[in-house]
Amino acid sequence: MAEKETYFFRATDMQMVEMFLSQECAYECVKELGELGLIQFIDLEKGTNLFQRSFVPELKRADEMERRLRYLAAEINAEGIKVPIEYEIPPAPNSTATESDLETMIGTLEDELKEVKKNLTALRNSYVDLMELKQTLIAADIFFRKGSGSLWSVPTNSYSLEEGDEGGRLHFITGVIDRDKVGTFERVIWRSCRGNVFVKTVEIKDEMTDPDSGEIVEKNVFICFFQGNQLEQRVKKICDGMSCRVYPCSEKTSRRHEVRDQVTTRLAEMEDVICQTQEHRTQQLKDIAVDIRSWIVKVKKWRSIYYTMSKFNVNDTRTGFIAEGWVRTCDLENVKQALKRGATTSGSVVMPILNTVGSSMPPPTYHPTNKITKGYQVIIDAYGVATYQEINPAIFTVITFPFLFGIMFGDMAHGLFLFLFGAWFIYKESYFDLRKHLLDEIISMLYHGRYIIMMMGIFASYSGFLYNEIYSKGVDIFGSSWRMPNDDQTYTSSDSVTLDPKYDYGPPYYYGIDPMWILSENKLTYLNSYKMKLSVILGLSQMTFGLFISLSNYRYFGRVLDIWFTFIPQLIFLECIIGYMCFLIFYKWFFVDAGKSNPSILITMIDMFLSIGSGIDSDDKFYEGQEFVQLCLVIIALCMVPIMFAAKPLIEKYQRNKDVADYEALSYDSDDEDLEEREKAEQAAELDIWVNQGIHTIEFCLGVISNTASYLRLWALSLAHSELSEVLWDMTMYYAFEWLDWDEGGCILLIFIFAAWAALTVSILLCMEGLSAFLHALRLHWVEFQNKFYDGNGYKFLPFSFSLILENEENLEEISAI
Amino acid sequence: MGDMTTFNIDSGYFEGLVRGYRSGILRRNDYHNLVECETLDDLKLHLQGTDYGPLLANDPSPLIVQTIDERLKERLVHEFTHIRNQCVQPLAQFLDYMTYGYMIDNIILLITGTLRNRPIAELLPRCHPLGQFDELATISIAQSPAELFNAVMVDTPLAPFFSECVQDENDLDEMNIEILRNKLYKSYLEDFYAFCKKLGGTTADVMCPILAFEADRRAITITINSFRTDLLKDDIENLYPKCGILFPEGLKYLKNAEDREEVRRICERFGPYKDLYNGVGDGPNDKTLEDKFFEEEVKMLMLSFEQQFHFGVFYAFVKLKEQENRNIVWIAECIAQKNKNKIDNYIPIF
């Protein structure tokens, strides 16, 4: 095969290269390569621990910077500052010198912010203190006012006695406690003081913010009355343990009001100060927010360069690095240019050297994609990444996938909606591309599949047009070709009509299914038979196509044996059985006159195998000499089985033996024990080959039948779809039109019925059925199509590229954007 | 059979979770790498490559051992509470039982602290987060075990374990605290044992031997610690948890033991503890009895993962993770103090 054409169907040519980079220019060269994204470096230090490699200090510095940036980003987000979503991606920092500038700057910013935050928290703390004191004073008013009633009467008496008699005096403690601790607090006090302490609490109505966490907390003011020193100690201890704040509070109303006024003035003052500090801080954060993403990018790039360099081998003299990696052959020149640029910028005297080397490792697979093919490539890669340079099925999938989907989802209206949905995403592409991280998982999946969805919509509409179905109704576009059995009779909707092609058919309908079938009694019988045959024909075409792709692979890789003993027998086997069935289908369509005989294809196929060689009744016969042809086909097909199974291993064994004989002829002094062991290993290997071959043969032979049967899902799903939409129509809209009384508000009811119908159409027919048809199309490609040729044992080409690395950068996404 | 058919209805999800957590436990290989670290930042770098991932990413370097310890604990607590908050009975009860042990430890810690006149605000952060409860902070008011029970503990789930201490009006001094701890632990272990027995099935099969081992370990430790005290033999016997293999025969001998050698002879009479003393000694290459107990425990806990449909995995996971935390902190400590002679004294788990 010619070299050029392979790029389209097969993975791009890869080349292993080896680079010698001097110490001075390594950083710049890697940077240039990272901007371009050309080379997939191989880890040459695999055995070494991460922290034992070179450049650990740099990586640690990068970690530290990233931590600081994360802190800054978190502060910016907490403040609710938003920045425009578009920003310029800066190039990687030039050399380590400028990088340390950035490092110190980020460091100072973090320290400053932390300092300001500390002050702010301290301010807020004292603010909260004062607030709580104020609340306590307000609440105390309530306590003491209530106290003038019965509850307070006893204590007031003891007040009047007081002065000299300390023991009888009633003391109290006031303070503030978290609301959720009130229950425990009261209980513990009651228990530990044996009910001798009177506790009262009042909820604080105002919202309080916790200065450290910034969360809103609910608190209560409490007051405890008790007698004696011991109890006081105890209550204080409990308050201490429950982290309540105790505030002093006078029992005299006038004194309390005095303090309250003072506190209120101080609160007002503090509010000003807090406000100013806050403003200053917000301004500072806003300034940072403008640049922070470019800093994140710079640090990320810087870090990834050093991370990549830690994969390099340090040469013995410690003057440079040896790097290995995969490059697309067509990019070799670009890599050279990049290295040259890197060397010039760094001013290195020693030029980097680039050598192409051979490698025993399988190269990575790279398929160039564009916006449209990317989605399909993802579908194929999800099954398995193509082995290097085997034919990439994604290219065929671009058409076959939506086509098979359309067959199962055939409805003009439903397809149109799907198309519009995909098209809307495509229209909004530039908007969503910047905001990918804002989409949730499911939406983002739909977004990535937007081209697939649009194409599926187109194909679904097209096959809907062929099926002549729009919401399960038909449209008469070209004028039906059927005549009614009795032209003079008027048909009502309750009459049933059976169409009989013997009598009622005129010239063929121009395109698709004649709309008259929708009304006919035998619609299903006709459509089922038609769609089943269609499914088998499509199945055979796709499977045969798959076999020919395998031929192309065999030719490309020069596996001549496989062409003769795998591909050809497989093709003959498939065509003799399923191919013949399709031939009968076409034959019946073109040559069998419905009026005369009606031979069944299914029965013919079964008889072909079960009663080999027996005669066929003339009624069931398609053509003269059918028995002989079928006998030949069966015998040929069966003969292919042993060829598929045995031919290749036998020939390979023969060749191997010949090689061994040649080898042994050369070396006389082979050890007996050695020989024995080798023979044992050989036997095991041979058994392995036979078992493998057996499995493959059985799989293919059974697959010919089961895969064909599997393609019948095209018919089944399409039947299910049209039946569902018909039932839905009949159960909702049909009833509405038939039974509703238009004069008595029936049209209002129709609105609701229509809403129900529309909702069910979207949820069941579009979403559920769409998903199911998608999955079935997926399966047909992964299993029935790809098992004919696809190996899928490769791995993806993931070049060292800044844009790839930044795509997955979480820190960038965390910064909220406008 | 019962377990197999119905276990997953309520607890299957959590068993799955905990088995997932388990696979994050460090392997021997990881320990080998950790031991090779030169600084704590190296340690951080290596932990990034394990299941811990970005555990320490937001802590500014230079790291200190305490931060590592805190983060490890936070993580374990996070995983535990995640399961505890979602599960239903009887798993919820089982998990609560696991926290009771930590609650007892916390109570003792606080009482000892107050006895030494430390402020409560300084003590509280040192309590194990799994053993937190509201009343914990007010413990300082208690002067005697009886008061402790009446004023603080009566509303907590630990109340039943105080049954033996309700009448105890002695002042809380060092000795009495130790006795209180052991009494609480004894009731707790016996209760937990009975609970597992009641759950039955595989849970009982797995948990009972583990708890029995725990009980015997306490009995042996109590005996050894009581050698140079003036405790009466009968008082000592009262402290032994009565759900181990040593009960009742072994405990009888044990209470009369006079020195380590005798304890050793008694242990060797019981099959499971026959090899316990192998390699125990004071030499440089010998291990302490405590380490041997830990090793034995780790072995039992590891095996509990071999069976399915039981609660033992939750217990085992928390205990193993604790052991792992101890290991990491030990290694970190050795690295921080630049003293690598004993760095290999960790107990590898898998």
Interface residues (C-beta under 8 A of the other chain):
Chain A: N49 L50 F51 Q52 V56 L59 K60 D63 E64 E66 R67 R70 Y71 K181 T184 R187 V188 R191 S192 R234 K237 I238 D240 G241 M242 S243
Chain B: N33 E36 C37 E38 D41 D42 L45 H46 Q48 G49 A57 N58 D59 P60 S61 I120 A121 D134 E135 A137 T138 I139 S140 I141 E147 N150 A151 V152 V154 D155
